[in-house]
Amino acid sequence: MTSASLAELPLLLILLTAVFLLLWLLQWRTRNASWADAGWAVSVGTVMGWWLVQGEGDTNRRLLAGLLIALWTARLGLHLLRRAVQPAEDGRFRAMRLQWGERAQKNFLRYFLLQVPLVLLFALPAAALADDPRALQGRDLLGLVLGLCGLLGVSLADAQLHRHRSKSEDVCQTGLWRYSRHPNYFFEWMFWCCWPWMAPLTLPGLLAWITPVAAYLLLTRVTGIPPAERRALQRRGDLYRRYQMVTSSFFPRPLIKPPISKPDEI
């Protein structure tokens, strides 16, 4: 991170806090907390882009990193914005609203403000490579390929799920969803794995390792798979339980053989 970026950090914190306070008020009016997710995605892309512009490192590396984050922000930001403007709130937030009851608005305020440190956390890869003076190397190109594969994979998974849901309410078990119950989360995580390859092998470069670890924990332990699995079990019951028995939850792999039931003892 450049000295200019460090000097601007207090102002950045104030601006991000103001943005998420306004989004919380919008949530209060629309009763749709999906604005938190949309605001997070757009804010991460904006902060990363600004830090890359402020950087003094190799121009080609900053351009490649900027391309990746622009594609990520456009895809996820538009996807989440479309969700936020829908009349019906996302199931994850509906469940939170019902669980919290009268405390919902106070807890949602905390949730929206929590996005501020999360934005800065996920913007750290830009700080890790913005001032890297090295010319492009093979590691950078590997990171580029990894990031593009992540973006293509999550787009394909979303398209396959959308096509399936337009025809059937059954559990989607086609395409990538045949090999993972959450291929969209897996490829989203793969995207964040690109940054350690593009960052320098120095102490500042270690910042780029934080986001893949954080993304993995959030997607598999907190905001991703756990609530999605609970909602799927509530809606589809035994159909989804059978899907769980034979399909990996995160990392794509061939179908798992279901356990063989023992015959009833006589």
N, C-alpha and C positions, 0 to 999 in steps of 0.2 A: 504494500500500500504506500502510495506516495505521501510525502509530508503534507502536501496540499489536501489530500483526502483525509488525513488524520485531523488536520485543523478544521475541516468541514464536518467532522463527525458529530459534534453537538447540534449543529444546525440540521444535519440529516436525521438525528433522533427526534428533534422537534417536528420536522416535516412529516416523518413517518407516523408519529403519534397523532398528529392532526388528521392525517389521511384515514387512519383506522378509527379514530373517534367519529369522523364524518360517516364512514361506512357502517359503524355501529348504529348511528342515528338512522341511516337508511334502512338497516335491518329492522329497527324498531317500527319504522313506518310500513315496511313491506312484509314484515314477519317472514323474512327469508335470510337466514344467516349465511347463505352461500356467498354473500358479498365478501366475507372474510377470506375464503379460498381464492376468489378472483383477485382481490386486492393484494394478497400475498404473492401470487404468481407474477402479476404486473410489476409489483414493487421490487421483487428479486431481480427481474430482468432489467429494470431501470437502474437499480443501484449497481449491478454488475457492469452494465454498459457504461455508466458514468465513470466507474473506477478504471475501466479499460481505456477510456478516452483520456483520462487524467494520467495514465501510466506513461513511463518513459522507456519501456522495454522494447524488444524487437517488434517492429510494426507488423510483420507478417503473422507472428503468433497472436498478437492482439486482434488482428483482423479475423483469423480463424476462430478464436474464442468468441469474438463478437458475433460472427455468423451463427455459431452453435447456439448461443444464448438468445439471439433474435428469433431463430426458428423455434426454440423451446418456448419462448414467451408467446409467440404468435399462436402456436398450437394450443398450449395449455390455457393461456389467458383467454382466448376466444371461446374455448370449450367451457371454461368456468363462468365466463360472462354470460354465455347463453343459458347456463343453468341458473344463474342468479336472477335473470329477468323472467324466468318461468313463474307462473302463479303458484305452483306447488313447490314447497320447500323440499330439499334433498332429505332422504330418509334418515341419514345420520344426524342431521340437525333437528329433524322432527322428534326423534327419540330423545335427544338432549333436552329439547324444550318441554316435552312431557315429563321427563324425569325430574327436571328442576322446578317445575310448577311456578309458584310465585317468585322464586329466586331466579327465574330465567334471564331477565334483562341484566341483573347484576352479574351473573355468571358469564353471560355473553359479552359483557363489557370487558371482563378479565380475559376472555378468550380472544377478543379482537385485539386487545393491547398486547397479548402474548405474541401476536404475529410480528411485532416490531423486532424483538431480538431474533426471531426465526428468520426474518428477512435478512438481517445482517449475518446470521450464521451461514445461510445458504449462498450468500454473496461472497463468502471468503475465498473461493477459488479465483475470483478476479483479482483479489488482493495478493494472492500467492504468485500470480504470473504476470501481473501488469508491468512490473519493472524488470523482468527477466531479460538481460541483454543478449542471451545466446541466439544464434541463428537457428532456424527450424531444423529439427532432427527427426530421426525415425520414430522416436517416442511420441512426438507431437502428432505425426500422421496416424499413429496407432490410436491415440486419443481421439482424433477427429473421426476415424472409422467407428470407434466404439460409441461416440456420441451420436453419430448419424444412424447407426444400427439401433440404438435405443429409441431415437425419435421415430424411425420407421416402424419398429416393432410395436410401440405403444399405439401408433396411429392405426396399424393393421388390426391389433387386438380390439380397439374401440370400434372400428368399422365392422368387424366380424360380429361383435356383440350387438351392435345397433341393427345389423341385417337380421340376426336371429330373432331379436325382440320384436321386430316389425312383423314377423310371421308366426311366432309362437311364444307362449308364456313358460315353456319348459326350461329346464336347466340347459344353458348353452354348452355343448360338448363338441363343437366343431372347430376346425382350424387350430389356432394356438390354444384355445380353451380346452382342447383335448389333452394337452400335455401339462397345463397348469391351471389351477382354479383362479389365479389372478395374474395372467400374463401382462396385463397393462401395468400393474405395480412392478413386476419384474423388470420390464423394459424401461420404466421410469427410473428405477434404481440403476440400471445399466448406463443410462445417460449420465448420471452423476459420477459414475466410475471413470468417466473420460478425463476428469480434471487432474488427478494425480499423474497421469502420463504426460500432460502438457506443462505441469509445474516443474520448477527446478528442483534438483536434489540438494536442497539447502534447508536451513531451519525455517525460513518463511514458506518454503515449498510444502512443508508439513501441513499448512493450513488447508491445502487442497484435499487432504485425506479425511478431514472432518465431515464433509458433506456426504460422501458415500456411506460412512458409518451412521451418521444421523438419519439419512434417508432410509437405510435398511431398518433401523430400529423403529422409526415412525411408521413405516409401511407395514412391517410384520408384527409389531407389538402394540401400537397405539392407535393411530387414526386410520390405518388402511385395512388390513385383513380382519382384525377382531370385530369391528362393528359391521363390516360387510358380511362376514360369516353369520353373525347373529341375525341380521335382517334376512339373509337367504334361508336360514333354517326356519324362521318364523313364517316366511311366505311359501316355502316349497317342502318343508318337512322331510319326509323319508326320501323323496327324490334327491334332495341335496345331500342327505346323509350317505346315500349310495355313491354319489359323485365324490364326496370326501374320501370314501374308502379306496377309490381306485385312481385318484388324481392328485398329484403333488400340489401343495398349497401355494408355493412360490416359484421355486426353480423348475423350469420345464424339464420333464423327463418322460420316458415311456410309461404307459399305464401300469399302475401297481396292481398285482394280483390281489383280489379281495380275499379275506380269510375264509377258510373252508369251515362251514358249520359242522360240528359233530352231530351224528345222528342221535336222536333221543334215546336215552337208556330205557331199556324195558324193565 
